[in-house]
Amino acid sequence: MFYNVPDFKGIGIYKIENTSNGKIYIGKSTNISSRIKSHLSQLQSNKHKNILFQSDFNKGHSFKVSLIETFNADYDSRKLFSIEFIYISIYQSTKPEIGYNSIKTPYIFEKDEALRMLNKKKIRDIEDKFNEKRLIKQTREIADALGYELKISFERK
């Protein structure tokens, strides 16, 4: 059984936590709601590729779903892989006693290194937003000086 399933159709990183034993699974998706439903469907039909996850589900364990980090619709989804690896490293969910992630890759980091990487990413995101706001402010000042009204609108591609 899954509960607290967010109805979030956007891009992000999520966590599925077994409320019976505390084990966790970290995942990523460009449509989190759909991905969670896919996990649940596979588990209910006894066809989930993760044997440990499937086994605990078959034993009647309950699972809580939560969002770890979400991104704007224009976020470059190719970056999700590295961010997922960072969170898998932080939560150490590839360790069988801690989690269900079975990724075997050199991209899994020590927890402290992963936390540093996450902080750097967040600092870059903040800097990007600051630079974007500064650019808009400067453009507005120029437009005002020239007697123009600046109107900014965004459209989906």
C-alpha positions, 0 to 999 in steps of 0.5 A: 500500500502506498500513501501520501502519494503526491499528485505532482505531474512535474519534474523532480526527485522523490522518495518511497519509504517503507514504513515497516522497516525504514528502507527507502527508494530514491527515484527521479522522473519528468512526471512523478505522479505517473512514475509512482503509479507505475511503481505501484502497478508493477508491485501489484502485478508482482512484476517490479524489477526490484526483488527486495522492494517487491518482496516487502510489498508482497509481505504487506508493508506500507510505503510513504511517498514524498517529494525531495526536490521539484523543478520548473517545467523548463528544467533540463531533465538530463541533469536529473541523473546526476541529482538523483545520484547525489540524493542516492548517495546522501540517503545511502539507499544502495546499502541493502540494510538502508534502501532499495536502490540497486544502482552500481555506478561510479557516480555514487559518492560518499555522503559528505561529498554528495552533500557538498555537491548538493550545496554547490548545485543549490548555490548555482541555482540561487546565483542563476535566479539572482542573475536572471532577476538582476538582468530583468531589473537592468533591462527595466531600468533601461526601458524606463530611461528610454520611456518604454514600458517593459512587459515580460511574458513567458510562453511554453515551447 
